[in-house]
Amino acid sequence: MLEKYLTIKDSVSEELVEKKSKFIAQVFNVESEEEAFTVLEIVKKENRDARHNVFSYRIANGPERASDDGEPSGTAGVPILDILRGMKLQNVLVVVTRYFGGILLGTGGLVKAYTDSTKEALKKANIIEMILQRKYEVEVPYSYNDKIVYLCKNNDYKILETKYEENAKLYIAVKNEMALKFENDILEATNREAKISIVENAFYA
């Protein structure tokens, strides 16, 4: 099981024209195979007149898939997937929409057009590392809230959310190897008044 992976932060796109055919590469961050198919359907609806909507995706600790969507076998989907593999990207969907320009490109030309458009789109991407971490809920009296915030800012603890109820509830992501130190730091900073619980293990940047 992966404990960290590279992905993109925001969606990016790039357009390439090759012998009058237009190739529109769009790259999306997706969290599951279901989300990948949902986004793919949206792209297809937005490009109803396109000849092909080639796609590839890789899901962290999940499946990967490629489709030529009617192009000659091996000329589109798999070459794009190979780029994602080479860049070690996960939770990424690439859709390259082709509007046919009337001129056949040949096998080599197709591979080049699909890979070039994908590479150019990915050059725009903000690539980030996602790390498997523990998400904690830390409940403290309000008098300790600022102290917890200060503690997190001065350590590698990431405050995800704060809820202000009867007490302050802070949701904090902590790398697994720092979990014991974090728990001790919180208890020490609050004179052991903090209530600490693990919500889940999840990926965070």
N, C-alpha and C positions, 0 to 999 in steps of 0.2 A: 504493500500500500504506500502510495506517495505521501510524504510528509511536507513536501514543498513543491511548487511548480511555478513556471512563468506563464503569464497571460497578458492580455492587453487591458488597459483601463477604460478606454472609450472607443466607440466605433469610428472607423476610418474608411475612406473610399478613394479610388483613383480610376480615371478613365483613360483608355488607350485605344487608338484607332490603327488598325492594320489592314491595308488593302480594302478600305471602305467598310470593313466590319468594325463595329464598336464593341469594346470589351469594358464593362463596368465592374470593377472588383470592389466588393463591400466586405468588411471584416467586422465581426461582432463578438463581444464577450457574451457567452452563454453559460449557464450554470448546470444545465442538464440536457440530455438528448431531447426531451420533450420541448424545452425552450428553443433548441436549435430548429426543430421542425416548425414550431410556431413562427419564428422569425423567417424561416425559409418560405412559408406560405405567404407571409406579408410581402416579401420581395417579389414572389411570383405574381401576386395580384397587382403590384405596382408596375410590373413589366410584362403585362399580358401579351404584348405584341412582339416580345423577344423570341428569337428562335430557340435559345437554350438558357437555362439557369443552372449552371454547373455548381456543385457545392462539395465541400469537405469540412469535416469537423473532428475535433478531438476533445473528449471529456475526461477531466482528471478522475482517476480511479474508476473509469467507465469506458464506454465503447469509443471507437473511431470509425468513421465511414466516409466514403467518397462516391460521387456519382458523376458520370459523364453527361447525363441528361440528353442522350441522343447523339452526342459527338462520337467519332470513332473510338473504340475501346482503348483506354490507356492514354488518351491524348489530353485529358482535362482534369478530371477529379483526382486521380492518383498523383500526378505531378504537383498539384496544389497541396495534397496531403503530405507529400515528401518535403515540401517547404516547411510546413508546420512541424513535422518531425525533426527536421534539421535545426530549426530554431528552438526546439524543445517547448513549443507552446501548447498549452492545454486550455480547456474551456473556451475554445475559439472556434467560430464558424466563419468560413469564407464562402461567399456566393459570388460567382462571376457570371454576369448576364451578358449574353452576346446578341447583338443585333446584326444579322447577316447582311453583308454589303454586296453580295452577288458574285464575289470572286472566291474560289476555293483556295484555301491556304496550304493544304497538304498536311500530312501528319506532323512533320517537324515544325511547320508554321503555327499549327494549333497549339502544340506544346509550348512553344516560345511565347505566344500571345497570352495564354492563360497564366503561365508562370511569371512573365514580366509584369503583367497587370497586378498580380497578387503581391509580388515583391515590392512594387512601387507603392502600393497601398500600405504595406507593413512598414515601410520606411517612415511613414507618418505616425505610426502607433507609439503610444506611451507604454512600454513593456514594464510590468511590475512583477515582483516575486510574491507569491502567496504562501504563507507558512501555516501549518496546522498548529493551532494554539488552543489553550483552555479559555473559555469564556466564563468569567466569574460574576456572580452577583455579590456585591459588598454592601450590606445595610449598616448604616452608622447614624448616630445622632447628628443633627445639623452642625453641632459645634466642631465636628471632626471633618466636615466636608472639604473645607479648604486645605486641610492638612493632607487628605488623600489625594486631592488634585495636585498639590505640590510634589508629593511622593511619586506620583505617576509621571509627572513632567521630568523629574530628575532620574528616572529609571526607564527601562525599556518596557513600560506598561502602557497600554493604549486604552483610554477611556472611550467606549463606544456610545454610551448613552447614560443619562442620569434622569431618574424619576424622583420627584419631590412629593412624598406622601407623608405619613406620620413620621418617618425617618427618611433620610436621603438614601436612595438605592443607586449605586453606581455599577454599571456593567463594563467589565474591563477584560481585555484580551491579553493573555500572558503566554509567552513561549514556554513549552513544556519543561525545558531544562531550568527555567527560572521560577517554576511554580512554588516550590518549597520556600525559596527566598521571599517571594511575593507574599505568601501567607504569613510568614514571620514578620515581614515589614509592616503589613497591615495591622496585625495584632499588637505589635510594639507601638505603632503610631497612635493607636486608639485605646491604649491601656487595656487591651483584650476585650473591648466592648463591641467590636465589630462582629457581625454575623456574616460568615463567608460560606458560599456554596458554589459548586460548579454547575453551570447551566448546560453546557455542551462542549464538545470539541469541534472546532470549525476552522476554516481557512480565513486568514486575515492578512492584509498587506503589511 
